[in-house]
């Protein structure tokens, strides 16, 4: 989540869990689908 952003970072956390592309053999973390392409979209206003 960008610095200064308002809201809940839940989507950022989930995206990291899915798409993390770290190399597990070098201490990194691989996500569920490390080759996935993610698209971030804002769906709700800040008032939701």
C-alpha positions in Angstrom: 0.0 0.0 0.0 1.5 3.4 -1.0 2.8 5.6 1.8 0.1 8.0 2.9 -2.8 5.9 1.5 -5.9 5.6 3.6 -7.8 2.4 4.0 -7.3 -1.2 4.8 -4.2 -2.9 3.4 -5.9 -6.3 3.2 -5.8 -6.4 -0.6 -2.1 -5.6 -0.6 -1.5 -8.5 1.8 -3.5 -10.9 -0.2 -1.8 -9.9 -3.5 1.6 -10.6 -1.8 0.5 -14.0 -0.6 -0.6 -14.9 -4.1 2.1 -13.4 -6.3 5.3 -13.3 -4.2 8.1 -14.3 -6.6 11.0 -14.8 -4.1 13.4 -17.7 -4.6 12.8 -20.1 -1.7 16.2 -21.7 -2.2 17.8 -18.3 -1.3 15.6 -17.5 1.7 12.9 -15.7 -0.3 9.2 -16.5 -0.2 7.2 -17.9 -3.2 3.5 -17.1 -3.4 0.7 -19.4 -4.4 1.1 -18.4 -8.1 4.4 -16.6 -8.5 4.0 -16.1 -12.2 0.7 -14.4 -12.0 0.1 -10.8 -13.3 -1.8 -8.7 -10.8 -3.9 -5.6 -11.6 -4.7 -3.2 -8.8 -8.0 -1.4 -9.1 -9.9 0.9 -6.7 -13.5 -0.3 -6.5 -15.0 1.6 -3.6 -14.7 5.3 -2.6 -12.9 6.2 0.7 -16.3 6.5 2.3 -17.1 2.8 2.2 
